[in-house]
């Protein structure tokens, strides 16, 4: 999926995620949400709607909510998160996976797609503040990052304890290349605290943003159609006038 997006091959990427629908990795789920957004908002393709796009985004958020916050508020996270390029093949659903995804070239696809990041931010803020009726069924509970971080750290400590017991003091068995989970968790927590302090998670969201954008697109299409129709009418009138002048000229010649 990553290679297809980087190579600007959205059709191939779409076919891949359709075959890997059960895959919960951010590379599949978030990229699928982005592709559906483009299909709906940018290309206006048949079968793609706000509901289908937000449904895929909700599935992605449930698989890894850390990634959603990183995308929506990437400016804040980029100020805080370091050593993102050192993460490889991170565990699915982890903070490290979110750091790896958002630190890759794929983040450029999100930022470079007009309205995509703002769309994710609106969906998150609506769900975070309990605004129902949209958001693909997403709830604040799906984005409870503190609880998920707590479970993540408990799991990590359990793994570390087991590793310590196995190696029994043999330093040569230590995995020095493993990402420092506690460090990335700490950076993520710092970024979220910054967002809470600035009130960005509780910002007012204009419920009509998406509808207004869609209406603008429809109005633009209607304007284009009216311009084309007007042009055709003008061409037809010009042809009629030309034909009339020719007829008048022929009539005068005949009378002469």
Buried (B, 14 or more C-beta within 10 A) or exposed (E): BBEBBBEEEBEEBBEBBEEBEEBBBBBBBBBBBBBBBBBBBBEEEEEBBBEBBBBBBBBBBBBBBBBBBBBBBBEBBBEBBEEBEBBEEBBBBBBBBBBBBBBBEBBEBBEEBEBBBEBBBBBBBBBBEEBEEBBBBBBEEBBEBEEBBEEBBEEBEEEEEEEEEEEEEEEEEEEEEEBEBEBBBBBBBBBBEBBEEEEBBEEEBEEEEBEEBBEEEEEEEEEEEEEEEEEEEEEEEEEEEEEEEEEEEEEEEEEE
